[in-house]
Amino acid sequence: MKTKKQKPFHIKNIIALFLVYLVLFGVLFAMIDYYAYDIINPLLFVIISVISAIIATFIHSKSRKKTKADELASDIKEIL
């Protein structure tokens, strides 16, 4: 049985996916920071957002499943 070879991700696609996930986690943690009333340092939320976006991009690129994030990434890829 032949297996279908999948195309490797291009660097533009990876950057676009990273930006999608960075915005997603950035907004999520910004809302948490807003409701935390500056109890927690906002820099911590920025660092967590970037790390979460890197992890999500890595997992997404390894799974190779098409999701809504890919549709958003294709729109961003056109801009890049």
Secondary structure, DSSP 8 states (H G I E B T S, - for coil): ----------HHHHHHHHHHHHHHHHHHHHHHHHHTTTSS-HHHHHHHHHHHHHHHHHHHHHH----HHHHHHHHHHHH-
